[in-house]
Amino acid sequence: MSRFRGRFDLCLDNQGRVSIPAKFRKAMDPEAAETFVICRAPGGCLRAFSQNMWNKYEDEIARWPQTPETVRHKTLLYSTLHESTLDTQGRITLSSLQMNRAGLVKNVTLVGQNGFIEIWDTERLNAYLGTQDDFDEVFYKSVAAAAGKVER
């Protein structure tokens, strides 16, 4: 199972390629065959799943009930989907549609989120994180939500 952890500030080249740090490449499951499935994600970033982790996620979303919301979610997700296999220099290639959706031009930040990697425009990520450190508040609210004890 691929487990990605950490933050890396990098640059996108003029052909839409970004280097995947050695730490992330080493964390990939051999089952992934050095291939990432890249899609759009909340917050205006992209998510890069190793092929084997994407297959598990795809199996999960295939079981979702067919409602207008889930059908739209799938259409939005799959309309930006792109596969990329690591090249000999350890890079993946993003599609122009993905780069436009995520506002990626030059400075990008990769954030390991355990089962996937977020790919952010660095300025967009910094704006998303904000200037104040609200970690404690976010931490306790998310733990409560996960435990089913959300304040109402």
Short mmCIF file of the C-alpha atoms (twelve columns), coordinates in Angstrom:
data_MODEL
# 
_entry.id   MODEL 
# 
loop_
_atom_site.group_PDB 
_atom_site.id 
_atom_site.type_symbol 
_atom_site.label_atom_id 
_atom_site.label_alt_id 
_atom_site.label_comp_id 
_atom_site.label_asym_id 
_atom_site.label_seq_id 
_atom_site.Cartn_x 
_atom_site.Cartn_y 
_atom_site.Cartn_z 
_atom_site.pdbx_PDB_model_num 
ATOM 1   C CA . MET A 1   0.000   0.000  0.000   1 
ATOM 2   C CA . SER A 2   1.381   3.387  -1.007  1 
ATOM 3   C CA . ARG A 3   1.756   5.875  1.840   1 
ATOM 4   C CA . PHE A 4   2.841   9.380  0.943   1 
ATOM 5   C CA . ARG A 5   3.903   11.828 3.653   1 
ATOM 6   C CA . GLY A 6   5.497   15.257 3.629   1 
ATOM 7   C CA . ARG A 7   5.606   18.505 1.661   1 
ATOM 8   C CA . PHE A 8   7.830   19.312 -1.284  1 
ATOM 9   C CA . ASP A 9   8.059   22.662 -3.091  1 
ATOM 10  C CA . LEU A 10  8.994   22.146 -6.733  1 
ATOM 11  C CA . CYS A 11  8.711   23.667 -10.200 1 
ATOM 12  C CA . LEU A 12  6.590   22.569 -13.118 1 
ATOM 13  C CA . ASP A 13  8.512   22.550 -16.381 1 
ATOM 14  C CA . ASN A 14  7.189   24.095 -19.613 1 
ATOM 15  C CA . GLN A 15  5.933   20.673 -20.782 1 
ATOM 16  C CA . GLY A 16  3.737   20.154 -17.722 1 
ATOM 17  C CA . ARG A 17  6.059   17.743 -15.959 1 
ATOM 18  C CA . VAL A 18  6.755   17.686 -12.239 1 
ATOM 19  C CA . SER A 19  9.304   15.553 -10.419 1 
ATOM 20  C CA . ILE A 20  7.977   13.083 -7.901  1 
ATOM 21  C CA . PRO A 21  10.391  13.174 -4.933  1 
ATOM 22  C CA . ALA A 22  12.422  10.006 -4.307  1 
ATOM 23  C CA . LYS A 23  10.697  9.612  -0.926  1 
ATOM 24  C CA . PHE A 24  7.325   9.337  -2.699  1 
ATOM 25  C CA . ARG A 25  8.663   7.072  -5.451  1 
ATOM 26  C CA . LYS A 26  10.072  4.690  -2.836  1 
ATOM 27  C CA . ALA A 27  6.694   4.645  -1.047  1 
ATOM 28  C CA . MET A 28  4.884   3.402  -4.167  1 
ATOM 29  C CA . ASP A 29  3.618   -0.142 -4.115  1 
ATOM 30  C CA . PRO A 30  5.249   -2.222 -6.900  1 
ATOM 31  C CA . GLU A 31  1.681   -3.103 -7.933  1 
ATOM 32  C CA . ALA A 32  1.279   0.503  -9.131  1 
ATOM 33  C CA . ALA A 33  3.784   -0.099 -11.955 1 
ATOM 34  C CA . GLU A 34  5.148   3.450  -11.470 1 
ATOM 35  C CA . THR A 35  1.843   4.856  -12.720 1 
ATOM 36  C CA . PHE A 36  -0.230  7.642  -11.209 1 
ATOM 37  C CA . VAL A 37  -3.873  8.471  -11.879 1 
ATOM 38  C CA . ILE A 38  -4.348  12.221 -11.535 1 
ATOM 39  C CA . CYS A 39  -7.701  13.947 -11.036 1 
ATOM 40  C CA . ARG A 40  -9.141  17.196 -9.745  1 
ATOM 41  C CA . ALA A 41  -9.755  17.603 -6.022  1 
ATOM 42  C CA . PRO A 42  -11.460 19.932 -3.548  1 
ATOM 43  C CA . GLY A 43  -9.736  23.223 -2.822  1 
ATOM 44  C CA . GLY A 44  -8.553  23.736 -6.397  1 
ATOM 45  C CA . CYS A 45  -5.706  21.224 -6.337  1 
ATOM 46  C CA . LEU A 46  -5.101  17.890 -8.059  1 
ATOM 47  C CA . ARG A 47  -4.779  14.449 -6.517  1 
ATOM 48  C CA . ALA A 48  -2.317  11.881 -7.785  1 
ATOM 49  C CA . PHE A 49  -3.127  8.321  -6.749  1 
ATOM 50  C CA . SER A 50  -0.768  5.434  -7.375  1 
ATOM 51  C CA . GLN A 51  -2.469  3.107  -9.866  1 
ATOM 52  C CA . ASN A 52  -3.268  0.442  -7.255  1 
ATOM 53  C CA . MET A 53  -4.721  2.988  -4.798  1 
ATOM 54  C CA . TRP A 54  -6.817  4.524  -7.585  1 
ATOM 55  C CA . ASN A 55  -8.204  1.073  -8.433  1 
ATOM 56  C CA . LYS A 56  -9.384  0.690  -4.825  1 
ATOM 57  C CA . TYR A 57  -10.926 4.183  -4.827  1 
ATOM 58  C CA . GLU A 58  -12.578 3.544  -8.178  1 
ATOM 59  C CA . ASP A 59  -14.099 0.307  -6.857  1 
ATOM 60  C CA . GLU A 60  -15.490 2.301  -3.928  1 
ATOM 61  C CA . ILE A 61  -17.086 5.038  -6.045  1 
ATOM 62  C CA . ALA A 62  -18.573 2.416  -8.379  1 
ATOM 63  C CA . ARG A 63  -20.693 1.287  -5.400  1 
ATOM 64  C CA . TRP A 64  -22.139 4.753  -4.775  1 
ATOM 65  C CA . PRO A 65  -25.888 5.032  -5.357  1 
ATOM 66  C CA . GLN A 66  -26.893 6.710  -8.617  1 
ATOM 67  C CA . THR A 67  -28.152 10.107 -7.503  1 
ATOM 68  C CA . PRO A 68  -27.886 13.402 -9.392  1 
ATOM 69  C CA . GLU A 69  -25.061 14.444 -7.017  1 
ATOM 70  C CA . THR A 70  -23.006 11.267 -7.380  1 
ATOM 71  C CA . VAL A 71  -23.453 11.180 -11.163 1 
ATOM 72  C CA . ARG A 72  -22.279 14.794 -11.384 1 
ATOM 73  C CA . HIS A 73  -19.384 14.104 -9.000  1 
ATOM 74  C CA . LYS A 74  -18.223 11.207 -11.181 1 
ATOM 75  C CA . THR A 75  -18.551 13.257 -14.364 1 
ATOM 76  C CA . LEU A 76  -16.549 16.125 -12.881 1 
ATOM 77  C CA . LEU A 77  -13.939 13.672 -11.609 1 
ATOM 78  C CA . TYR A 78  -13.548 11.568 -14.745 1 
ATOM 79  C CA . SER A 79  -13.603 14.537 -17.128 1 
ATOM 80  C CA . THR A 80  -10.209 15.641 -15.794 1 
ATOM 81  C CA . LEU A 81  -8.723  12.197 -15.202 1 
ATOM 82  C CA . HIS A 82  -5.281  11.498 -16.650 1 
ATOM 83  C CA . GLU A 83  -2.796  8.652  -16.184 1 
ATOM 84  C CA . SER A 84  0.925   9.251  -16.171 1 
ATOM 85  C CA . THR A 85  3.785   6.802  -15.752 1 
ATOM 86  C CA . LEU A 86  7.037   8.026  -14.232 1 
ATOM 87  C CA . ASP A 87  9.594   8.868  -16.890 1 
ATOM 88  C CA . THR A 88  13.277  7.977  -16.539 1 
ATOM 89  C CA . GLN A 89  13.847  11.156 -14.502 1 
ATOM 90  C CA . GLY A 90  11.041  10.383 -12.039 1 
ATOM 91  C CA . ARG A 91  8.549   12.901 -13.443 1 
ATOM 92  C CA . ILE A 92  4.852   12.713 -14.217 1 
ATOM 93  C CA . THR A 93  3.106   14.766 -16.875 1 
ATOM 94  C CA . LEU A 94  -0.038  16.745 -16.131 1 
ATOM 95  C CA . SER A 95  -2.602  17.492 -18.830 1 
ATOM 96  C CA . SER A 96  -3.182  21.093 -19.892 1 
ATOM 97  C CA . LEU A 97  -6.779  20.806 -18.637 1 
ATOM 98  C CA . GLN A 98  -5.529  19.744 -15.203 1 
ATOM 99  C CA . MET A 99  -2.983  22.549 -15.073 1 
ATOM 100 C CA . ASN A 100 -5.663  25.099 -16.012 1 
ATOM 101 C CA . ARG A 101 -8.177  23.777 -13.441 1 
ATOM 102 C CA . ALA A 102 -5.601  23.850 -10.655 1 
ATOM 103 C CA . GLY A 103 -3.983  27.140 -11.717 1 
ATOM 104 C CA . LEU A 104 -0.587  25.486 -12.126 1 
ATOM 105 C CA . VAL A 105 1.996   27.562 -13.941 1 
ATOM 106 C CA . LYS A 106 5.420   27.242 -12.338 1 
ATOM 107 C CA . ASN A 107 5.697   26.877 -8.546  1 
ATOM 108 C CA . VAL A 108 3.951   23.755 -7.278  1 
ATOM 109 C CA . THR A 109 3.770   22.063 -3.908  1 
ATOM 110 C CA . LEU A 110 3.267   18.342 -3.429  1 
ATOM 111 C CA . VAL A 111 1.633   17.290 -0.160  1 
ATOM 112 C CA . GLY A 112 1.581   13.619 0.778   1 
ATOM 113 C CA . GLN A 113 -1.847  12.693 2.134   1 
ATOM 114 C CA . ASN A 114 -1.199  9.036  2.947   1 
ATOM 115 C CA . GLY A 115 -2.985  7.284  0.033   1 
ATOM 116 C CA . PHE A 116 -2.506  10.083 -2.507  1 
ATOM 117 C CA . ILE A 117 -0.464  13.187 -3.294  1 
ATOM 118 C CA . GLU A 118 -2.029  16.626 -3.561  1 
ATOM 119 C CA . ILE A 119 -0.557  18.853 -6.281  1 
ATOM 120 C CA . TRP A 120 -1.085  22.539 -5.503  1 
ATOM 121 C CA . ASP A 121 -0.135  25.849 -7.010  1 
ATOM 122 C CA . THR A 122 2.084   27.058 -4.159  1 
ATOM 123 C CA . GLU A 123 0.342   30.434 -3.812  1 
ATOM 124 C CA . ARG A 124 -3.097  28.770 -3.840  1 
ATOM 125 C CA . LEU A 125 -1.994  26.335 -1.116  1 
ATOM 126 C CA . ASN A 126 -0.650  29.155 1.047   1 
ATOM 127 C CA . ALA A 127 -3.941  31.048 0.653   1 
ATOM 128 C CA . TYR A 128 -5.890  27.860 1.468   1 
ATOM 129 C CA . LEU A 129 -3.844  27.306 4.624   1 
ATOM 130 C CA . GLY A 130 -4.295  30.947 5.633   1 
ATOM 131 C CA . THR A 131 -2.112  33.155 7.741   1 
ATOM 132 C CA . GLN A 132 -3.350  32.095 11.162  1 
ATOM 133 C CA . ASP A 133 -2.493  28.764 12.691  1 
ATOM 134 C CA . ASP A 134 -5.877  27.191 13.392  1 
ATOM 135 C CA . PHE A 135 -4.540  23.630 13.613  1 
ATOM 136 C CA . ASP A 136 -6.036  22.909 17.040  1 
ATOM 137 C CA . GLU A 137 -9.522  24.024 16.011  1 
ATOM 138 C CA . VAL A 138 -9.435  22.101 12.724  1 
ATOM 139 C CA . PHE A 139 -7.953  19.036 14.429  1 
ATOM 140 C CA . TYR A 140 -10.622 18.776 17.124  1 
ATOM 141 C CA . LYS A 141 -13.505 19.452 14.731  1 
ATOM 142 C CA . SER A 142 -12.313 16.810 12.267  1 
ATOM 143 C CA . VAL A 143 -11.735 14.229 15.004  1 
ATOM 144 C CA . ALA A 144 -15.223 14.910 16.393  1 
ATOM 145 C CA . ALA A 145 -16.739 14.618 12.913  1 
ATOM 146 C CA . ALA A 146 -14.937 11.334 12.280  1 
ATOM 147 C CA . ALA A 147 -16.230 10.015 15.589  1 
ATOM 148 C CA . GLY A 148 -19.779 11.067 14.709  1 
ATOM 149 C CA . LYS A 149 -19.893 13.654 17.466  1 
ATOM 150 C CA . VAL A 150 -20.262 16.811 15.403  1 
ATOM 151 C CA . GLU A 151 -21.524 19.826 17.328  1 
ATOM 152 C CA . ARG A 152 -24.852 21.069 16.031  1 
# 
